Amino acid sequence: MEASQLKKFTEEKVLSIIRSVIPNVENLDTSTKILQLHSDSIILFELLVTFEKELDHEIDYEDVVLLDTVGDIVDLAMKKFEKNPNFLSHFFLTKNYQ
C-alpha cells in the first residue's frame, strides 16, 4: 500500500472511531480541533482509551499533550507505523464502526 493510500485509510479509520464514541459530531475532518469534539472531559478520555485499544498501544502523555486536531491523531498513528510497519495491521483489522 502506498503512503498516500495508507494515510487516507488511517484518516477514515480515525474518523470512524471518533464517530463511534461521539456519534453526533458535525463537520468532522482532520482539521477539527479535538477540544471541539466534545466539552466533557470524560468523553474525551473515553476517546483516548478507545484509540489506545484500537491501536493496541498506550499513547504516551508526551504525545497526548501535543494532540490538537484530528489530523494530529492520524499523524501519530502514521508515526507509530513508520517505527513498526506491523503496527497498523491490528488497527486495520479491528471492527468497522460505521
C-alpha positions in Angstrom: 0.0 0.0 0.0 1.3 3.4 -1.0 1.9 6.0 1.7 -0.9 8.2 0.4 -3.4 5.3 0.5 -2.2 4.3 3.9 -2.7 7.8 5.2 -6.2 8.1 3.6 -7.2 4.7 5.2 -5.8 5.8 8.5 -7.8 9.0 8.3 -11.0 7.1 7.6 -10.4 4.7 10.5 -9.7 7.6 12.9 -12.9 9.4 11.8 -14.9 6.2 12.2 -13.6 5.7 15.8 -14.4 9.2 16.7 -17.9 8.8 15.4 -18.3 5.6 17.4 -17.5 7.4 20.6 -19.1 10.8 19.8 -21.9 10.0 17.3 -23.3 13.5 16.8 -20.1 15.2 15.6 -20.8 17.5 12.7 -18.3 18.6 10.0 -15.7 16.2 11.2 -12.4 16.2 9.3 -8.7 16.2 10.0 -8.7 19.9 10.8 -11.3 19.6 13.6 -9.9 20.6 16.9 -10.0 17.8 19.5 -11.5 20.1 22.1 -14.3 21.0 19.7 -15.4 17.3 19.6 -17.0 17.4 23.0 -16.8 19.7 26.0 -17.0 16.8 28.5 -13.5 15.7 29.5 -14.8 12.2 30.4 -15.9 11.7 26.8 -12.5 12.9 25.5 -10.9 10.5 27.9 -13.1 7.7 26.6 -12.0 8.7 23.1 -8.3 8.4 24.2 -8.9 5.0 25.7 -10.7 3.8 22.6 -7.8 4.8 20.4 -5.4 3.0 22.7 -7.4 -0.1 22.5 -7.8 0.1 18.7 -4.1 0.9 18.2 -3.2 -1.8 20.7 -0.7 0.7 22.1 -0.7 3.0 25.1 -0.4 6.6 24.0 2.3 8.4 25.9 1.5 11.5 27.9 4.1 13.4 25.9 2.2 12.6 22.7 -1.3 13.3 24.2 -0.4 16.9 25.2 0.7 17.6 21.6 -2.6 16.4 20.0 -4.6 19.5 18.9 -6.5 18.3 15.8 -7.9 15.0 14.4 -5.1 15.2 11.9 -2.6 15.1 14.8 -4.2 11.7 15.8 -3.7 10.5 12.2 -0.1 11.7 12.2 0.6 9.9 15.5 -0.7 6.7 14.1 1.4 7.2 10.9 4.5 7.9 13.1 3.9 4.7 15.0 3.6 2.8 11.7 6.9 4.3 10.4 8.7 2.9 13.5 7.0 -0.5 13.2 5.4 -1.5 9.9 3.3 -4.2 11.6 1.8 -1.6 14.0 -1.2 -0.7 11.9 -2.2 -4.3 11.0 -4.1 -4.6 14.2 -5.6 -1.1 13.7 -6.8 -2.0 10.2 -8.2 -5.4 11.2 -10.4 -4.2 14.1 -14.1 -3.9 13.6 -15.5 -1.3 11.4 -17.5 1.2 13.4 -19.6 2.8 10.7 
